[in-house]
Each structure stands twice: as C-alpha cells, then as structure tokens.
Amino acid sequence: MRIRTIVAGTAALALLAGCGDSGGTTGTPTTAGQPASSGNGGGVPKIDNPLDVKAFEADPCSTVTAAQVQAFGMPGVSGRVNNTALGTACIWLGSSTPAKMAPGVAFLPEGTNLSTIVPNKDATYVAFEPQPAIQGYPTYIALVSEARDKGDCSLLVGVSDAKAITFTFQSDQGSPKFSDPCAGITEFANLAITTMKAGAK
C-alpha cells in the first residue's frame, strides 16, 4: 500500500505560520455552509464554539475510539503515533486488512491555523475547496497534490481560531472508500470531532 507519513502533506503548512492575519460513534457532518466570516481576514470563518484539543494533541491516537475505528470498517486496527517537528499525529494502518485504507490525523503546530492558511492557500495547494462544516467547524478539502483518483484525500478542519487539524486518507483499489476518498475522510473526521467534543479518551 502507498503508505506515507501522516504529516507528509503538512510540511508546506509550516511555511504559512505567521504569514497571514493574525467517545461515541454517532454524529453526522452538518449540511450547512461554513460559519460566517469574521474579522480574521482573508475570508476565514469565525469559530464560535472552539474545541480544547490539548489532551488529544498530547495523545493523538485517542481522537478516535476503537469502536469508531471498527464502525469505520477497520476492526482491530490500532492507531500508531507518528509525530514530527510539525506536530503530533496518528495514523491507522489498515493496509493489511480488507479495508485497504489508512486514515490519519495531525494537529498543526501553534501559529499555523485557518488565519495563516486560507489567505495563502494558492501558494500551498493545488486544490482548496470549502466543504460543509463538520458539526459547526469549518472544513476544506486541502490537497498539496491531486490524488483523489488514486484513493487519497486530505481535509483541513479549524477547531478554534488558533488551532487547525488535518485529516489524511490513503486507500488502494479494493477499499470500499477508494472511489470517494474525500467522503471517507469526512466520515472519519466526523468521528474524531464527535470524540473530541465529548472529551472522551
């Protein structure tokens, strides 16, 4: 399987820091549009209900429970911490299972958030597409390379005005989510937001 480090696509994000203006298995993405733009600049949505994700940033594999991983279609797959200087991350390697997929989560470093990323998106991404907010949190398809036809997708989610999380998804042919990897990672991100909102560990 084409497994890469979970933060491979976030290296460019570090360059944006400072460049801009300053447990359950339930829960579904909202169908509403992004929150109204605030004074953050650059069309960045204001996040009215920020999430405190410090505990999850310290233990990134706790963002999704074992029950949620099973419901996602990867029974028995455990997360593996994959930290780098760019932030803390976890990847769930399901390459040897019938799922043939590997979702992941990475907490972007301090100073890299929607206010620094969105105004500079064209310098970093080949595709940057606003999506329906996930449980009220602004969400974007954010691709440093176009690989959706190869079963890969990445989402950027703002969980507070100061903190953003990237969710990555890699899959191979044979995965039930290969044909629509962005829907797959949106589903996974929704599970993680559910857990973080509940404060589950």
SVG drawing of the C-alpha trace seen along z (x, -y; Angstrom):
<svg xmlns="http://www.w3.org/2000/svg" viewBox="-28 -42 39 50">
<polyline fill="none" stroke="black" stroke-width="0.4" points="0.0,0.0 1.2,-3.5 1.7,-4.5 3.4,-7.8 4.0,-9.6 0.8,-11.2 2.3,-14.7 4.0,-14.5 1.4,-16.9 1.7,-19.3 5.3,-20.4 4.2,-23.2 1.8,-24.3 4.7,-25.2 5.8,-27.8 2.4,-29.5 2.9,-30.0 2.9,-33.7 2.2,-34.6 -1.4,-35.5 -3.5,-37.8 -3.5,-37.3 -16.5,-8.6 -19.3,-7.6 -19.7,-6.5 -22.5,-8.9 -22.7,-12.3 -23.0,-13.5 -21.5,-16.3 -23.7,-19.3 -25.1,-20.2 -25.0,-23.9 -22.3,-26.1 -19.3,-27.5 -19.8,-29.8 -20.0,-33.5 -16.7,-35.2 -15.3,-37.2 -12.6,-39.9 -9.9,-37.2 -9.2,-38.4 -8.9,-36.6 -12.4,-35.1 -11.6,-33.0 -14.7,-31.8 -15.1,-32.7 -15.3,-29.6 -17.9,-30.3 -17.6,-27.1 -13.8,-26.4 -12.6,-22.9 -10.0,-22.5 -7.9,-19.7 -4.8,-19.8 -5.5,-16.4 -5.9,-14.9 -2.9,-16.7 -0.9,-15.0 -2.4,-11.6 -3.4,-11.9 -4.5,-8.3 -7.2,-8.9 -9.1,-11.1 -11.0,-8.1 -12.1,-5.2 -11.7,-1.5 -15.4,-1.3 -15.4,-4.1 -12.5,-2.5 -14.5,0.7 -17.6,-1.2 -15.4,-2.9 -14.6,0.5 -11.2,1.3 -11.9,3.8 -8.8,4.5 -6.7,1.7 -5.0,-0.4 -3.6,-3.9 0.2,-4.5 1.7,-7.7 3.6,-9.4 4.9,-12.7 7.3,-15.1 8.5,-18.6 5.5,-19.8 3.0,-18.5 1.6,-15.4 -0.1,-12.9 -1.6,-9.4 -2.2,-7.0 -4.4,-3.9 -2.7,-1.4 -5.4,0.8 -3.3,1.8 -3.2,5.5 -7.0,5.7 -9.8,5.9 -10.3,2.1 -7.2,1.3 -7.1,-2.2 -5.2,-4.3 -6.8,-7.4 -4.8,-9.8 -5.0,-12.9 -2.3,-15.6 -2.5,-18.6 -0.9,-21.5 1.7,-23.5 1.0,-26.7 0.8,-29.6 -0.5,-27.6 -4.3,-27.9 -7.0,-28.9 -5.9,-32.6 -2.5,-31.8 -3.5,-29.1 -6.6,-30.3 -5.2,-33.7 -2.1,-31.9 -3.9,-28.8 -2.9,-29.3 0.8,-29.1 0.4,-25.8 -2.4,-23.8 -3.4,-22.5 -6.9,-22.2 -8.5,-24.0 -12.3,-23.6 -14.7,-24.7 -16.9,-21.9 -20.0,-21.7 -18.9,-22.4 -18.4,-19.3 -20.5,-19.8 -20.1,-23.5 -16.3,-23.5 -15.1,-24.9 -13.8,-22.3 -11.8,-22.3 -10.5,-19.8 -6.9,-20.8 -4.6,-18.9 -0.9,-19.6 -1.1,-17.2 -4.2,-15.9 -4.6,-12.2 -8.3,-11.8 -8.4,-9.4 -5.8,-7.3 -7.9,-7.0 -6.3,-9.8 -7.7,-12.9 -7.0,-15.4 -9.2,-17.7 -8.3,-20.8 -10.6,-21.5 -10.5,-24.6 -11.4,-23.7 -10.7,-27.1 -9.5,-30.5 -6.0,-29.4 -5.9,-25.7 -6.4,-23.6 -6.3,-19.8 -5.6,-18.0 -7.1,-14.6 -5.5,-12.5 -6.7,-9.4 -4.9,-6.9 -6.6,-3.9 -6.0,-1.3 -8.3,0.3 -10.4,2.8 -11.1,0.4 -14.8,-0.3 -13.9,-4.0 -11.5,-4.2 -13.9,-5.7 -14.7,-8.7 -11.8,-9.2 -12.9,-12.6 -16.2,-11.2 -14.2,-8.6 -12.0,-11.1 -15.0,-13.3 -16.7,-10.4 -13.5,-9.7 -13.1,-13.4 -16.7,-13.5 -16.0,-10.6 -12.9,-12.4 -14.8,-15.6 -17.5,-13.7 -14.9,-12.2 -13.2,-15.5 -16.4,-17.3 -17.4,-14.6 -13.9,-14.8 -13.6,-11.0 -10.3,-9.4"/>
</svg>
